């Protein structure tokens, strides 16, 4: 298989936020610490893989936010009294 010639360099996904969560992923670009530290030494293929991983991380975050939003929209007033939940009246 022949290697494709890269016409454009792969831009650094940094957005200048540069704060990490407990697991070490940046809140701004969603890269791990090693991904951020090694970016300049990575090959274009490695960089493309990191960008692919970022897309997956973004999707998981959006799914999590959507689930949280749906949970917050639950109307607990429609559930009745707590006695009704357990099958007996108060």
N, C-alpha and C positions, 0 to 999 in steps of 0.2 A: 504494500500500500504506500502510495506516495504522500509526503507531507504537504499540506496546503500552505501556501505562502501567506503570511499575515500582512495585510496592507495597512492596518491601523493598530496602534498599541491599545492594550486593554487598560482603561482608566481605573485608577484606584477608587473603590466605592465609598471612601471616607466622606462624610458630610459635615465633619467638624464638631460633632457632639462629644465623642471620645469619653464616654462614661460607661462602665461595665456593670452588668448585673452580678448576682452571686455566683453564677456559673462561668463568668468571664466573657460573656458575649456583649459586644458593644451595643448600646441602645440606639446609636445612630446608623451604623452600617451593618449590624447583625453578624459581624465576623467574630470568631473566637480570638483569644489572645495570640495563639500561635499563627493564625491566619493573618492577623494584623502585623505581627512582628516579622514574619517571613515574606510579606508581599513583594518587596523589592527583589528578593532572591528567587522568587517562583518563576517557573516557565509560563508561557502563555496558556498551555494546557492546564496547568495547576490553577492558574488564575480563573480560567473558565469554569473549572470544577468548584472553586470557592463561590463564584457568582451563581452557579446552579444551586449550591447549598443555601445561599442567601434567599433565593426565590422560595425554596421549600420552607425556610424558617418564617418568612413573611406570611406564607399561606397558613401555617400553623398558628401564628399569632392572630391573624384575622379570624380564623375559626374559633379560637379561644375567646376573643372579644365578642364575637357573635353569640356564642353560647352564654357568656356572662350577661349580655344585653337581654337575651331571651329570658334568662332567669330573673332578672330585675323587673321584667314586664309582667310576671305572674301576679295575678290579682288574688291575694290571699283572702279577701273578703268573700269571694265566691265559694270558698271551701267550707263555710259554716263554722260552728263552734268546735272547740277541741274535742268535746264529747262525741260529736258526730264522726270524727276521724277514727275513733276506736269502737264504734258500733253501739254506743249507749248514750242515753240522754242525760243531761245534767239536772 
